[in-house]
Amino acid sequence: MSDTPCTENLVMDPPPDEFRNWLALPREVTASILMRLDAFEILTSAQMVCSPWHKLCKDPSMWRAVHMRNSLAPYWEFPYHLEKMCRHAVDRSCGQLVDINVENFGTDELLRHIADSSSQLKRLRLVRCHDISDEGLSEVAAKLPLLEELDISYSSSLSKEALEAVGRCCPYLKSLKFNSRRLYLESDEEALAIAENISELRHLQLFGNKLTNDGLQAILDGCPHLESLDLRQCLNVSLAGNLGRRCAEQIIDLRRPNDSTDDYEFDACDYADDYEDYYDDHIDIEYFEDYDHPDY
């Protein structure tokens, strides 16, 4: 065997005087890279890198999907008006928006602006949007006839009224997430709203919901096309006997109340209470409503 080291698979570092010219990348490659950023990162940094990137970031096709997340802390050091930025991102899509994700901020007025500007919207995700109400979502549901996926997680102001309106107005809705913190209270109002109004569902996640076996039975009856059902931490549901057998036979992908939450995208603890306590203790609401960054 030769003592000469094999260099066939070695990746050599470029000489010190060489560098990668990002501006030389094909436009479609640059666009693919930028589209992996969320809207906040594009508006506050990426579009300011150079003129070609700024021009590309103005292209409506870059804004078919808008993802805006507001971390929980520290609000008092956050020098941007997120709702205004989100409106700006929606406007840049020029009606091409199909997917929007709003987390930890948002109001009925913002939701109305999204709906008025985006008749092609297919996916709407609202996470901890406590200032979006049943009335607000019910009002705009009629303006979202192509909606296919709705994700409402830990948004405490939304309930069965919004679900009923969405069911009436969005006939193509196939995927619904309606997640909350785990509760021992019993209520089948939301389950019945789903069963009676959203019969074409294929995928349903009700993490931490208050439904009982009666509500689950109604969903199985009212949503005959259901393929996946996530009931983790639905503490009032018992999948024993006939109901358990029916779920196993009817549902392809079934997550039971006591199944592991390791792959759940949020903290499985009572996160909503933690957020509201944090918000109440640290946030000066009037300051952030008035504050407007001069240039993003």
N, C-alpha and C positions, 0 to 999 in steps of 0.2 A: 504493500500500500504506500502510495506517495505521501511524503511529509509536507508537500506543498498545499497550503490552505486553499479550500474551494472558494472562489469569489463569484461563482455564477449567479447566486441569489442575493448577493450583497447589494444594498441600496446605498450609493455613495452620496455624501452631502455635497451640495453645489459649492463651487469655489466661492470664497468670500466676496469677490467682486460681482457675483451674479445674484439676481433677485427676481422674484416673480412679479411680472407686470400685470396686475389685476385688470387694468384698463384694456389689456389685449385679449381678455376672454371674450368669446362670442356672446352676443347680447342675450341669447336664450339661456346660456349658462349663468351669467350674472343675474338674470331674472330669477332663475331657479334658486340661487343662493339667497337672494333678498326675500323671496317668498317664504323662506323658512323662519324669518324674523316675525315678531308680532308687530302690530300697527304702531305701538308706542316706540319700539326700537327704530322703526323706519322713520317716523316723524321727528324724533329727537336726535337721531345720530346718523343713520345710514344715508339718508338723502342729502346730508351735508358734506359727505366725503369728497365729492367732485361733481362737476357739471354733468357728465354722462349718467352718473347714478341718480342725480337729482331729476334729470329728464325721464329716466326709466321709472322712478318712483311716482311720477305724475301720470303714468300710463294707466288707464282704467282697468286693464286686464290684471294689473298687480293687486287690485283691491276687490277681486271676486270673493275673497275670504278675508275677513277682518277679525283679528283676535286681540282683545284688549283685556289685560289682567291688571288688577290693582292689588299689590301686596298689602298685607295688613299693617305693616309698619315700615318706616315711621311716617305717618301722614303729615306731621308738622314740618317735615323737611322736603315735601314733595311739591316742586314748584310748577306744576302743570294742572290745567283744568281738564280733567279726563273726559268729561262729557262733551266739552267743546271739541276736543281732539277726536273723539269717536264720531261726532257729526261730520267733521272734516274728512275723516277716512271714508265714511259712507258716501259723501258727496264726490270724492275722487273716483268712486266706482262708476259713476255716471249711469246708474241703473243696472249694472252688471253684477251686483252683490248677490251671492247665493248662499253664503255661510257666514254667520256672525256669532262671536262668543264675547259676552260681557260678564266680567267677574268683579264683584265687590264694589260696584257703583251702578248708577243708572236710575232713571226716573221714567214716569209715564211719558213725559215730553220727549225724551230720547227715543223711547220705543216707538212713539208716533212718527218721529222723524225717520227712523229706520224703515218703517212700513210704508210711509209716503214716498220714499226714495227708492224702494227695492221690491218691486212687484214680482221679481223672479226668485225671491228668497226661498231656499229649500231647507236650510238648517238654522235653527235659533237656539242658542244656549244662554241661559241666565243663571248665574251662580251667585248666591248671597246678594241678590238684588232686592233689598228690603223696601226700596222706594218705588218699585213697580207693583201696581195694584191689580186686583181682579178686574176693576173697571178699565184700567189702561190696556191690559192684554186682551180683554174681551172686545174693546173698541177696535183694536188693530187687526184682530183675527180675520175679519172679512177682507182685509187688504193683503192677506198672505195665502191666496188660494192654492199655491204650489208647494206649500210647506210639507216636507216629508219627515223631518226629524225635529223633535222638541225636547229640550233638556232643561228642566227646572229643578235646581238643586239648592236646598237650604235658603230658598227665597220665601220668607215667612209670611209675606203679604198675599201670596197666591194660593188659591184653594179650588174647590169644586166648580165655582162659577166660571173661572177661567178655563178649566178643562171642558166644561159644557160648551162654551163659546167656540173653543178651538175645534171640538168635535163637529159642531154644526157647520163651521166655515172652512175647514181644511180637510177635504175628502181624501187627499193623497197621503195623509199622515200615517206612516208605517212604524215609526220608532218613537217611544215616549219614555223619558226618565222623569220621575217625580219623586225626588229623594228628600228625606228629612232626617232629623235626629231621632234616635230610637225612643219610643214612648210606650208606656203601658196603658195609656188611654185607649178606649175602643171607639172606632168610628168607621163606618163603611161609606160615608158620603162621597169621598173621592173615588173609591173603587166603583161605586154605582155610576158616578158621572162618566167614568171610563167605559164601563160595560155598556151603558145606554147610548153613548155618543161617538165612540171611536172604535167601531167594529172591525176596521180593516187593519188593526195593529198586527205587526209581526214580532216586534221586540218591545218588551215592557220591563222597566226597572222601577221597583217601589221600595228602595232601601229605607228601612226604618219607618215604614208607614204604619198607620193605626188600624188597618183593615183587619177583619176577623175572617173566619172560615166562610161566613155568609158572603162577605164581599169578594173573596177569592172565587167562590162558586159562581157568583154573578159574572165575574170577569171571564171565567172559562166558558160560560154560556154565551156571553155577548161578544166575545172576540174569538171566533172559531179558527182564525188563521194564525193565532199566536204560536210562534216557534221558540222564542226564548223568554224566560220569566225569571227575574231576580227578586227574591223575597227575603234577602238577608236582613236580619235584625227586625223583621216584622214579628214582634213578640207575641201577638195575639193570634197567630196562625199556627195550627197544628196539622201537619201533613200525615196524619194517621188514617188508617181505614180506607174507605172508598175514595175520599178526597185525595189522599196521597197517591192511590193507584191511578186515579184519573189524571192527575198532574203528570205522573210518570209516563202515561200512555199518550197524552195529548201534547206535551211540551218536549221538544227535542233537547233544549239546553235549559235545565232547571237548577236554580240556585236556591237552596232551602234556607229557612230562617237562621239556623245555627251553623251554616257553612262558613268557612274561613273568609275573612275580609282582607287578607294579605294583598290581594290584587285590586282592591277597591281604590279608586283614584283619590279619595279624600280620607282625612283622618276619621276613623270609625267611631270616635268618642263623640260626646255631645258638643260638637264644634260650634254649632249655631249660638249656644249660650256664651261660649268663650268669646266669640267674635263680637256679640252685642255688648258684653261687658267691657271689652277692650275699646270698642267704639265710643261707648258712653263715657269712659274714664279719660280718654285721651284726645278726643276730636273737638275742635272748635268749628262747628258747622258753618257759621256765618263767614268765618275767615276763608274757608275753602270755596264757598259759593261765589265770593267776590274776587278771589285771587285769579289772575289771568296772566299766564306767562306771555311776555311780549312777542316772542317769535319761536315757533316750532316748525 
